[in-house]
Amino acid sequence: MYVQARSRIEVNREECTGCGYCVESCERKALKISAVMNHYGVYPVQHQDEVCQGCGTCYYFCPEPRAITLHRMDAHDQEERYAPAA
């Protein structure tokens, strides 16, 4: 059974510190630590769209502002963007 995603997740590899909190919080295992370092010399999170249900749990567990952006979908598939405050 196909479940339509409630939101879309966008990971900013250059802002991610690779702490792994979002990876541990994801029940669907839609996130994993990348094998390629970012410009800070850490291994950032890599998102797998095909597995993600768009629950947004990773967004709320992420301690790094601007590392994960949540694009919520309304009833008409219009995006509402939620990004952490600066």
N, C-alpha and C positions, 0 to 999 in steps of 0.2 A: 504494500500500500504506500502510495506516494503522499508525503506530507509537505505542503507548500511552506517554504521558509517564511518566518515572520519578519526577518530582517536579513541584511547582508552585512558581513563583517569585512573590514579592510584593515590590514596590518601594515604599519609603517616600519619596515625593516631597520631603517636608520635610527628610529627612536626607541626601538625595543632593546631592553637590557638583558634579555635571555634568562630572566629569573625562573620562568617555567610555571608561575602561578596559574596562568590561563590554561596551559596544557593540562595541568592536574585537575582543573575545575571542569573541563569539557567531558561530558558523559559520552558523547559520540566519537571522541578521539579525532576531532577534525583539525586539531593543531598538533604540530610536532616541532621539535628544535631542528633548525636548518643545519646543514653540513657546511655552509658557507658563512664566513664571518662578515659582519657589517663594518662600517668605518671606525667603530669604537673598539673593534677587536673581540667582540662577543658573538656568539651564535644566536641569532634572533629566531623568533617563532615563524613558522611557515604554515599558512592556512590552506586547507583542502576544501574548496567550495562544494565538491560533489558529496561530501559526507556531512557538511554543516546543515543544521536545521534552523539556524538563526535565532537561537534562544537568547543570546546576549550575555550569557554567564561569564564568558572570557573577558568581555568589556568591563564588567563590574569587579572582577578579581584583579585586573591589571593595575599595578601601582604606578605605572609610568604614564603621565599625561601625554596624549597624542600618539601613543603606540598603537592603540586599537580604536578604530572609529566604527560606530554602530549606525547603520542606515536602516531605520525601521520602515516597514512597509505598511501603509494604511489600507483600508478596504478597497481602494481603487488602484492598488499597486503603485502609489505615489510614494517616493522616498522622503522620509524626514530624517535629518542628520543629527546625531547626538555625538558630540565630541567632548572630551573632558575640558573643563575650564582651565585657563592658563594659570 
